[in-house]
């Protein structure tokens, strides 16, 4: 039986002056290039300066790029040792037909259901996708797998934590128990940093209670183009919490909020 929000007893009982916050980085399938790898290296370095652990979500294309370079693998291992998380990002077939995004080529949708014009982009089922992600250092525990209900067939049962969001109102919430492709998962939301008016994320964070979480999301290409937005956000978090005690990764947040169903 799925747990409701009230079942996340440990999370609800946490008593801190500030909400727990997470910062999720999406690495898009079309940006698996050296310029964006270098941008990610700079982003991670900046985050570490402000004691901000990142949940870095790689697409299969980024995983392939990393696999071909031992120095990149060593870098990822160093990020894990610092306290960052390496997670999964997937651009599902149906979701990317509904919005301005590029399909990453992987899906469990039957090939016969894929439109003829898209068949050349098909790279394989999600087992092939997961093999690339799982070959990276560390263990895959959390993911963002798109927004379309038709893409839920792509969800992997090995991943217990899900993320979603885009709008400012998605940034504030509590862990939610739900089902993805027949699997019980815990999901948390976030708002996209680059989509908000200047200062809006900071203002929203100020309204977030200690019994809620605050999630922010950025893409590597956002950092390359609009680095000041990231610097200002990290500085804001560090000023409020210089030790970083209220900042964590997705898996760190959700494993710490682990749930037992409350007695009826």
Phi and psi in degrees as GROMACS dihedral restraints (atoms count N, CA, C in turn):
[ dihedral_restraints ]
;  ai    aj    ak    al  type     phi  dphi    fc
    3     4     5     6     1   -71.6    20    10
    4     5     6     7     1   145.0    20    10
    6     7     8     9     1   -85.0    20    10
    7     8     9    10     1   139.8    20    10
    9    10    11    12     1   -81.4    20    10
   10    11    12    13     1   173.9    20    10
   12    13    14    15     1   -57.4    20    10
   13    14    15    16     1   -36.6    20    10
   15    16    17    18     1   -65.4    20    10
   16    17    18    19     1   -17.5    20    10
   18    19    20    21     1   -77.5    20    10
   19    20    21    22     1   -11.2    20    10
   21    22    23    24     1   -84.8    20    10
   22    23    24    25     1    67.1    20    10
   24    25    26    27     1   -62.7    20    10
   25    26    27    28     1   -43.9    20    10
   27    28    29    30     1   -61.0    20    10
   28    29    30    31     1   -43.1    20    10
   30    31    32    33     1   -62.7    20    10
   31    32    33    34     1   -48.0    20    10
   33    34    35    36     1   -64.2    20    10
   34    35    36    37     1   -27.5    20    10
   36    37    38    39     1   -85.8    20    10
   37    38    39    40     1    -6.7    20    10
   39    40    41    42     1   -63.0    20    10
   40    41    42    43     1   135.5    20    10
   42    43    44    45     1  -121.1    20    10
   43    44    45    46     1   101.7    20    10
   45    46    47    48     1  -138.5    20    10
   46    47    48    49     1   158.8    20    10
   48    49    50    51     1   -72.9    20    10
   49    50    51    52     1   -27.3    20    10
   51    52    53    54     1  -119.7    20    10
   52    53    54    55     1   154.2    20    10
   54    55    56    57     1   -72.0    20    10
   55    56    57    58     1   154.3    20    10
   57    58    59    60     1   -69.2    20    10
   58    59    60    61     1   139.4    20    10
   60    61    62    63     1  -126.0    20    10
   61    62    63    64     1   151.3    20    10
   63    64    65    66     1  -129.6    20    10
   64    65    66    67     1   153.9    20    10
   66    67    68    69     1  -131.6    20    10
   67    68    69    70     1   119.6    20    10
   69    70    71    72     1  -108.0    20    10
   70    71    72    73     1   132.0    20    10
   72    73    74    75     1  -112.2    20    10
   73    74    75    76     1   122.3    20    10
   75    76    77    78     1   -96.0    20    10
   76    77    78    79     1   132.5    20    10
   78    79    80    81     1  -112.1    20    10
   79    80    81    82     1   100.6    20    10
   81    82    83    84     1   -71.6    20    10
   82    83    84    85     1   153.5    20    10
   84    85    86    87     1   -62.0    20    10
   85    86    87    88     1   -28.8    20    10
   87    88    89    90     1   -85.4    20    10
   88    89    90    91     1    -3.8    20    10
   90    91    92    93     1  -113.0    20    10
   91    92    93    94     1    22.0    20    10
   93    94    95    96     1   -78.5    20    10
   94    95    96    97     1    71.7    20    10
   96    97    98    99     1  -135.9    20    10
   97    98    99   100     1   158.4    20    10
   99   100   101   102     1   -59.8    20    10
  100   101   102   103     1   -38.4    20    10
  102   103   104   105     1   -61.4    20    10
  103   104   105   106     1   -37.2    20    10
  105   106   107   108     1   -82.3    20    10
  106   107   108   109     1   -29.0    20    10
  108   109   110   111     1   -60.3    20    10
  109   110   111   112     1   -45.7    20    10
  111   112   113   114     1   -62.0    20    10
  112   113   114   115     1   -36.8    20    10
  114   115   116   117     1   -63.4    20    10
  115   116   117   118     1   -40.7    20    10
  117   118   119   120     1   -64.1    20    10
  118   119   120   121     1   -41.3    20    10
  120   121   122   123     1   -57.5    20    10
  121   122   123   124     1   -44.0    20    10
  123   124   125   126     1   -67.0    20    10
  124   125   126   127     1   -39.5    20    10
  126   127   128   129     1   -62.1    20    10
  127   128   129   130     1   -45.4    20    10
  129   130   131   132     1   -63.4    20    10
  130   131   132   133     1   -42.7    20    10
  132   133   134   135     1   -61.2    20    10
  133   134   135   136     1   -42.5    20    10
  135   136   137   138     1   -63.0    20    10
  136   137   138   139     1   -44.9    20    10
  138   139   140   141     1   -61.0    20    10
  139   140   141   142     1   -40.5    20    10
  141   142   143   144     1   -66.1    20    10
  142   143   144   145     1   -33.8    20    10
  144   145   146   147     1   -57.4    20    10
  145   146   147   148     1   -34.8    20    10
  147   148   149   150     1  -102.5    20    10
  148   149   150   151     1    13.4    20    10
  150   151   152   153     1    57.0    20    10
  151   152   153   154     1    45.7    20    10
  153   154   155   156     1  -109.3    20    10
  154   155   156   157     1   107.8    20    10
  156   157   158   159     1   -72.9    20    10
  157   158   159   160     1   137.5    20    10
  159   160   161   162     1  -107.3    20    10
  160   161   162   163     1   145.8    20    10
  162   163   164   165     1  -101.9    20    10
  163   164   165   166     1   104.4    20    10
  165   166   167   168     1   -95.8    20    10
  166   167   168   169     1   113.7    20    10
  168   169   170   171     1  -102.2    20    10
  169   170   171   172     1   111.0    20    10
  171   172   173   174     1   -93.3    20    10
  172   173   174   175     1   140.6    20    10
  174   175   176   177     1   -84.6    20    10
  175   176   177   178     1   171.0    20    10
  177   178   179   180     1   -60.9    20    10
  178   179   180   181     1   -34.7    20    10
  180   181   182   183     1   -64.4    20    10
  181   182   183   184     1   -38.2    20    10
  183   184   185   186     1   -68.3    20    10
  184   185   186   187     1   -40.5    20    10
  186   187   188   189     1   -60.1    20    10
  187   188   189   190     1   -43.1    20    10
  189   190   191   192     1   -60.9    20    10
  190   191   192   193     1   -42.7    20    10
  192   193   194   195     1   -61.1    20    10
  193   194   195   196     1   -43.0    20    10
  195   196   197   198     1   -67.5    20    10
  196   197   198   199     1   -39.8    20    10
  198   199   200   201     1   -59.7    20    10
  199   200   201   202     1   -25.2    20    10
  201   202   203   204     1   -87.3    20    10
  202   203   204   205     1     1.3    20    10
  204   205   206   207     1  -140.3    20    10
  205   206   207   208     1   109.7    20    10
  207   208   209   210     1   -60.7    20    10
  208   209   210   211     1   -31.8    20    10
  210   211   212   213     1   -67.1    20    10
  211   212   213   214     1   -33.2    20    10
  213   214   215   216     1   -70.8    20    10
  214   215   216   217     1   -40.1    20    10
  216   217   218   219     1   -61.5    20    10
  217   218   219   220     1   -42.7    20    10
  219   220   221   222     1   -63.2    20    10
  220   221   222   223     1   -37.6    20    10
  222   223   224   225     1   -64.3    20    10
  223   224   225   226     1   -44.0    20    10
  225   226   227   228     1   -62.2    20    10
  226   227   228   229     1   -40.1    20    10
  228   229   230   231     1   -62.0    20    10
  229   230   231   232     1   -38.7    20    10
  231   232   233   234     1   -66.5    20    10
  232   233   234   235     1   -38.0    20    10
  234   235   236   237     1   -63.0    20    10
  235   236   237   238     1   -43.7    20    10
  237   238   239   240     1   -61.4    20    10
  238   239   240   241     1   -42.1    20    10
  240   241   242   243     1   -63.4    20    10
  241   242   243   244     1   -32.0    20    10
  243   244   245   246     1   -71.0    20    10
  244   245   246   247     1   -32.1    20    10
  246   247   248   249     1   129.3    20    10
  247   248   249   250     1     5.0    20    10
  249   250   251   252     1   -77.6    20    10
  250   251   252   253     1   164.9    20    10
  252   253   254   255     1  -116.3    20    10
  253   254   255   256     1   140.7    20    10
  255   256   257   258     1  -105.5    20    10
  256   257   258   259     1   116.6    20    10
  258   259   260   261     1  -125.8    20    10
  259   260   261   262     1  -173.0    20    10
  261   262   263   264     1  -110.1    20    10
  262   263   264   265     1   137.5    20    10
  264   265   266   267     1  -127.8    20    10
  265   266   267   268     1   130.7    20    10
  267   268   269   270     1  -133.4    20    10
  268   269   270   271     1   129.2    20    10
  270   271   272   273     1   -97.6    20    10
  271   272   273   274     1    97.7    20    10
  273   274   275   276     1   -67.6    20    10
  274   275   276   277     1   158.1    20    10
  276   277   278   279     1   -61.8    20    10
  277   278   279   280     1   -53.5    20    10
  279   280   281   282     1   -71.6    20    10
  280   281   282   283     1   -38.3    20    10
  282   283   284   285     1   -62.2    20    10
  283   284   285   286     1   -37.6    20    10
  285   286   287   288     1   -79.0    20    10
  286   287   288   289     1   -13.3    20    10
  288   289   290   291     1   -79.0    20    10
  289   290   291   292     1   -19.4    20    10
  291   292   293   294     1   -92.4    20    10
  292   293   294   295     1   -14.3    20    10
  294   295   296   297     1  -143.9    20    10
  295   296   297   298     1   171.5    20    10
  297   298   299   300     1   -80.3    20    10
  298   299   300   301     1    83.4    20    10
  300   301   302   303     1  -153.6    20    10
  301   302   303   304     1   162.0    20    10
  303   304   305   306     1  -101.7    20    10
  304   305   306   307     1   127.1    20    10
  306   307   308   309     1   -61.7    20    10
  307   308   309   310     1   139.7    20    10
  309   310   311   312     1   -86.4    20    10
  310   311   312   313     1    -1.7    20    10
  312   313   314   315     1    95.8    20    10
  313   314   315   316     1    -6.3    20    10
  315   316   317   318     1  -109.8    20    10
  316   317   318   319     1   140.3    20    10
  318   319   320   321     1  -168.1    20    10
  319   320   321   322     1   152.7    20    10
  321   322   323   324     1   -95.4    20    10
  322   323   324   325     1     0.7    20    10
  324   325   326   327     1   -59.7    20    10
  325   326   327   328     1   133.8    20    10
  327   328   329   330     1   -54.7    20    10
  328   329   330   331     1   138.3    20    10
  330   331   332   333     1   -57.4    20    10
  331   332   333   334     1   -31.4    20    10
  333   334   335   336     1   -65.9    20    10
  334   335   336   337     1   -18.5    20    10
  336   337   338   339     1   -93.3    20    10
  337   338   339   340     1    -8.5    20    10
  339   340   341   342     1   -79.4    20    10
  340   341   342   343     1   134.3    20    10
  342   343   344   345     1   -62.8    20    10
  343   344   345   346     1   144.6    20    10
  345   346   347   348     1   -54.9    20    10
  346   347   348   349     1   -38.3    20    10
  348   349   350   351     1   -65.8    20    10
  349   350   351   352     1   -17.9    20    10
  351   352   353   354     1  -101.1    20    10
  352   353   354   355     1    -6.1    20    10
  354   355   356   357     1   -62.9    20    10
  355   356   357   358     1   -33.0    20    10
  357   358   359   360     1   -65.1    20    10
  358   359   360   361     1   -20.2    20    10
  360   361   362   363     1   -89.0    20    10
  361   362   363   364     1    -9.0    20    10
  363   364   365   366     1   -70.1    20    10
  364   365   366   367     1   127.6    20    10
  366   367   368   369     1  -112.8    20    10
  367   368   369   370     1   -16.1    20    10
  369   370   371   372     1   146.3    20    10
  370   371   372   373     1   177.7    20    10
  372   373   374   375     1   -76.8    20    10
  373   374   375   376     1   174.4    20    10
  375   376   377   378     1   -69.5    20    10
  376   377   378   379     1   -20.4    20    10
  378   379   380   381     1   -61.2    20    10
  379   380   381   382     1   -37.3    20    10
  381   382   383   384     1   -68.7    20    10
  382   383   384   385     1   -40.8    20    10
  384   385   386   387     1   -59.5    20    10
  385   386   387   388     1   -50.4    20    10
  387   388   389   390     1   -65.0    20    10
  388   389   390   391     1   -32.4    20    10
  390   391   392   393     1   -61.4    20    10
  391   392   393   394     1   -39.9    20    10
  393   394   395   396     1   -66.8    20    10
  394   395   396   397     1   -43.2    20    10
  396   397   398   399     1   -70.9    20    10
  397   398   399   400     1   -39.6    20    10
  399   400   401   402     1   -72.8    20    10
  400   401   402   403     1   -18.1    20    10
  402   403   404   405     1   -77.7    20    10
  403   404   405   406     1   -10.6    20    10
  405   406   407   408     1   -72.4    20    10
  406   407   408   409     1   158.8    20    10
  408   409   410   411     1   -57.8    20    10
  409   410   411   412     1   150.3    20    10
  411   412   413   414     1    84.6    20    10
  412   413   414   415     1  -168.2    20    10
  414   415   416   417     1  -125.8    20    10
  415   416   417   418     1   137.0    20    10
  417   418   419   420     1   -84.5    20    10
  418   419   420   421     1   117.7    20    10
  420   421   422   423     1  -120.1    20    10
  421   422   423   424     1   -27.6    20    10
  423   424   425   426     1  -129.1    20    10
  424   425   426   427     1   161.4    20    10
  426   427   428   429     1  -160.0    20    10
  427   428   429   430     1   158.6    20    10
  429   430   431   432     1  -122.3    20    10
  430   431   432   433     1   114.3    20    10
  432   433   434   435     1  -116.6    20    10
  433   434   435   436     1    33.6    20    10
  435   436   437   438     1    89.8    20    10
  436   437   438   439     1  -175.4    20    10
  438   439   440   441     1  -122.9    20    10
  439   440   441   442     1   -12.3    20    10
  441   442   443   444     1   -84.1    20    10
  442   443   444   445     1   138.1    20    10
  444   445   446   447     1   -61.5    20    10
  445   446   447   448     1   -33.3    20    10
  447   448   449   450     1   -65.6    20    10
  448   449   450   451     1   -22.3    20    10
  450   451   452   453     1   -87.1    20    10
  451   452   453   454     1    -0.5    20    10
  453   454   455   456     1   -64.2    20    10
  454   455   456   457     1   -20.3    20    10
  456   457   458   459     1   -64.9    20    10
  457   458   459   460     1   -14.1    20    10
  459   460   461   462     1   -84.2    20    10
  460   461   462   463     1   -13.6    20    10
  462   463   464   465     1   -64.2    20    10
  463   464   465   466     1   136.8    20    10
  465   466   467   468     1   -93.9    20    10
  466   467   468   469     1   131.4    20    10
  468   469   470   471     1   -67.6    20    10
  469   470   471   472     1    -9.5    20    10
  471   472   473   474     1   -83.7    20    10
  472   473   474   475     1    -5.6    20    10
  474   475   476   477     1  -109.7    20    10
  475   476   477   478     1   115.1    20    10
  477   478   479   480     1   -88.3    20    10
  478   479   480   481     1   -14.0    20    10
  480   481   482   483     1  -121.9    20    10
  481   482   483   484     1   131.7    20    10
  483   484   485   486     1  -119.0    20    10
  484   485   486   487     1   151.4    20    10
  486   487   488   489     1  -130.0    20    10
  487   488   489   490     1   155.8    20    10
  489   490   491   492     1  -161.7    20    10
  490   491   492   493     1   163.1    20    10
  492   493   494   495     1   138.1    20    10
  493   494   495   496     1   170.0    20    10
  495   496   497   498     1  -167.2    20    10
  496   497   498   499     1   -48.5    20    10
  498   499   500   501     1   -78.0    20    10
  499   500   501   502     1   163.3    20    10
  501   502   503   504     1   -59.6    20    10
  502   503   504   505     1   -38.8    20    10
  504   505   506   507     1   -68.2    20    10
  505   506   507   508     1   -16.8    20    10
  507   508   509   510     1   -74.9    20    10
  508   509   510   511     1   -14.2    20    10
  510   511   512   513     1   -71.6    20    10
  511   512   513   514     1   -29.3    20    10
  513   514   515   516     1  -106.1    20    10
  514   515   516   517     1   130.2    20    10
  516   517   518   519     1  -179.6    20    10
  517   518   519   520     1  -165.4    20    10
  519   520   521   522     1  -133.4    20    10
  520   521   522   523     1   157.2    20    10
  522   523   524   525     1   -55.9    20    10
  523   524   525   526     1   136.3    20    10
  525   526   527   528     1  -119.7    20    10
  526   527   528   529     1   130.5    20    10
  528   529   530   531     1   -90.6    20    10
  529   530   531   532     1   129.0    20    10
  531   532   533   534     1  -153.3    20    10
  532   533   534   535     1  -172.3    20    10
  534   535   536   537     1  -121.5    20    10
  535   536   537   538     1   134.6    20    10
  537   538   539   540     1  -127.4    20    10
  538   539   540   541     1   114.9    20    10
  540   541   542   543     1    54.2    20    10
  541   542   543   544     1    40.8    20    10
  543   544   545   546     1    79.7    20    10
  544   545   546   547     1     4.2    20    10
  546   547   548   549     1  -107.5    20    10
  547   548   549   550     1   137.6    20    10
  549   550   551   552     1   -79.4    20    10
  550   551   552   553     1   126.2    20    10
  552   553   554   555     1  -135.2    20    10
  553   554   555   556     1   160.8    20    10
  555   556   557   558     1  -109.9    20    10
  556   557   558   559     1   132.4    20    10
  558   559   560   561     1  -123.0    20    10
  559   560   561   562     1   145.2    20    10
  561   562   563   564     1  -133.5    20    10
  562   563   564   565     1   151.7    20    10
  564   565   566   567     1  -105.3    20    10
  565   566   567   568     1   169.9    20    10
  567   568   569   570     1  -155.7    20    10
  568   569   570   571     1   160.4    20    10
  570   571   572   573     1  -107.0    20    10
  571   572   573   574     1   147.9    20    10
  573   574   575   576     1   -80.9    20    10
  574   575   576   577     1   118.2    20    10
  576   577   578   579     1   -56.7    20    10
  577   578   579   580     1   -45.3    20    10
  579   580   581   582     1   -72.7    20    10
  580   581   582   583     1   -14.5    20    10
  582   583   584   585     1   -85.2    20    10
  583   584   585   586     1    -9.4    20    10
  585   586   587   588     1  -100.2    20    10
  586   587   588   589     1   149.7    20    10
  588   589   590   591     1   -60.6    20    10
  589   590   591   592     1   152.9    20    10
  591   592   593   594     1   -56.7    20    10
  592   593   594   595     1   128.5    20    10
  594   595   596   597     1    87.0    20    10
  595   596   597   598     1    -8.1    20    10
  597   598   599   600     1   -68.5    20    10
  598   599   600   601     1   -38.3    20    10
  600   601   602   603     1   -65.3    20    10
  601   602   603   604     1   -41.6    20    10
  603   604   605   606     1   -63.5    20    10
  604   605   606   607     1   -41.3    20    10
  606   607   608   609     1   -65.0    20    10
  607   608   609   610     1   -41.2    20    10
  609   610   611   612     1   -65.5    20    10
  610   611   612   613     1   -41.4    20    10
  612   613   614   615     1   -57.9    20    10
  613   614   615   616     1   -36.9    20    10
  615   616   617   618     1   -65.7    20    10
  616   617   618   619     1   -18.8    20    10
  618   619   620   621     1   -94.9    20    10
  619   620   621   622     1    -4.1    20    10
  621   622   623   624     1   -83.8    20    10
  622   623   624   625     1   126.3    20    10
  624   625   626   627     1   -82.3    20    10
  625   626   627   628     1   167.2    20    10
  627   628   629   630     1   -71.7    20    10
  628   629   630   631     1   -11.5    20    10
  630   631   632   633     1   -93.1    20    10
  631   632   633   634     1     5.4    20    10
  633   634   635   636     1  -118.7    20    10
  634   635   636   637     1   171.2    20    10
  636   637   638   639     1  -115.1    20    10
  637   638   639   640     1   157.6    20    10
  639   640   641   642     1  -124.5    20    10
  640   641   642   643     1   120.8    20    10
  642   643   644   645     1  -115.2    20    10
  643   644   645   646     1   135.8    20    10
  645   646   647   648     1  -125.4    20    10
  646   647   648   649     1   150.1    20    10
  648   649   650   651     1  -135.7    20    10
  649   650   651   652     1   140.8    20    10
  651   652   653   654     1  -143.0    20    10
  652   653   654   655     1   154.0    20    10
  654   655   656   657     1  -100.2    20    10
  655   656   657   658     1   155.2    20    10
  657   658   659   660     1   -60.6    20    10
  658   659   660   661     1   -38.9    20    10
  660   661   662   663     1   -67.0    20    10
  661   662   663   664     1   -28.8    20    10
  663   664   665   666     1   -62.9    20    10
  664   665   666   667     1   -43.6    20    10
  666   667   668   669     1   -64.1    20    10
  667   668   669   670     1   -42.5    20    10
  669   670   671   672     1   -62.1    20    10
  670   671   672   673     1   -37.3    20    10
  672   673   674   675     1   -89.5    20    10
  673   674   675   676     1   -34.6    20    10
  675   676   677   678     1  -133.5    20    10
  676   677   678   679     1    58.3    20    10
  678   679   680   681     1   -59.2    20    10
  679   680   681   682     1   -32.9    20    10
  681   682   683   684     1   -59.0    20    10
  682   683   684   685     1   -34.6    20    10
  684   685   686   687     1   -61.6    20    10
  685   686   687   688     1   -40.8    20    10
  687   688   689   690     1   -70.4    20    10
  688   689   690   691     1   -45.2    20    10
  690   691   692   693     1   -57.2    20    10
  691   692   693   694     1   -45.8    20    10
  693   694   695   696     1   -65.6    20    10
  694   695   696   697     1   -37.6    20    10
  696   697   698   699     1   -67.7    20    10
  697   698   699   700     1   -46.1    20    10
  699   700   701   702     1   -63.7    20    10
  700   701   702   703     1   -40.4    20    10
  702   703   704   705     1   -62.0    20    10
  703   704   705   706     1   -41.7    20    10
  705   706   707   708     1   -60.1    20    10
  706   707   708   709     1   -48.7    20    10
  708   709   710   711     1   -62.7    20    10
  709   710   711   712     1   -41.3    20    10
  711   712   713   714     1   -68.5    20    10
  712   713   714   715     1   -35.8    20    10
  714   715   716   717     1   -64.2    20    10
  715   716   717   718     1   -38.8    20    10
  717   718   719   720     1   -76.5    20    10
  718   719   720   721     1   -30.6    20    10
  720   721   722   723     1  -141.7    20    10
  721   722   723   724     1    78.7    20    10
  723   724   725   726     1   -60.4    20    10
  724   725   726   727     1   -25.0    20    10
  726   727   728   729     1   -89.5    20    10
  727   728   729   730     1   -10.4    20    10
  729   730   731   732     1    73.3    20    10
  730   731   732   733     1    18.5    20    10
  732   733   734   735     1   -68.3    20    10
  733   734   735   736     1   -19.2    20    10
  735   736   737   738     1  -105.7    20    10
  736   737   738   739     1    17.3    20    10
  738   739   740   741     1  -118.4    20    10
  739   740   741   742     1   138.7    20    10
  741   742   743   744     1  -155.6    20    10
  742   743   744   745     1   174.0    20    10
  744   745   746   747     1   -85.0    20    10
  745   746   747   748     1   171.0    20    10
  747   748   749   750     1   -59.9    20    10
  748   749   750   751     1   -49.2    20    10
  750   751   752   753     1   -67.3    20    10
  751   752   753   754     1   -34.2    20    10
  753   754   755   756     1   -64.1    20    10
  754   755   756   757     1   -43.2    20    10
  756   757   758   759     1   -64.2    20    10
  757   758   759   760     1   -50.7    20    10
  759   760   761   762     1   -79.5    20    10
  760   761   762   763     1   -28.0    20    10
  762   763   764   765     1   -72.1    20    10
  763   764   765   766     1   -31.6    20    10
  765   766   767   768     1   -73.9    20    10
  766   767   768   769     1   -21.6    20    10
  768   769   770   771     1   -98.1    20    10
  769   770   771   772     1    21.6    20    10
  771   772   773   774     1   -59.1    20    10
  772   773   774   775     1   146.0    20    10
  774   775   776   777     1  -112.7    20    10
  775   776   777   778     1   138.5    20    10
  777   778   779   780     1  -129.9    20    10
  778   779   780   781     1   139.4    20    10
  780   781   782   783     1   -63.1    20    10
  781   782   783   784     1   131.0    20    10
  783   784   785   786     1   -72.4    20    10
  784   785   786   787     1   148.2    20    10
  786   787   788   789     1   -62.5    20    10
  787   788   789   790     1   144.2    20    10
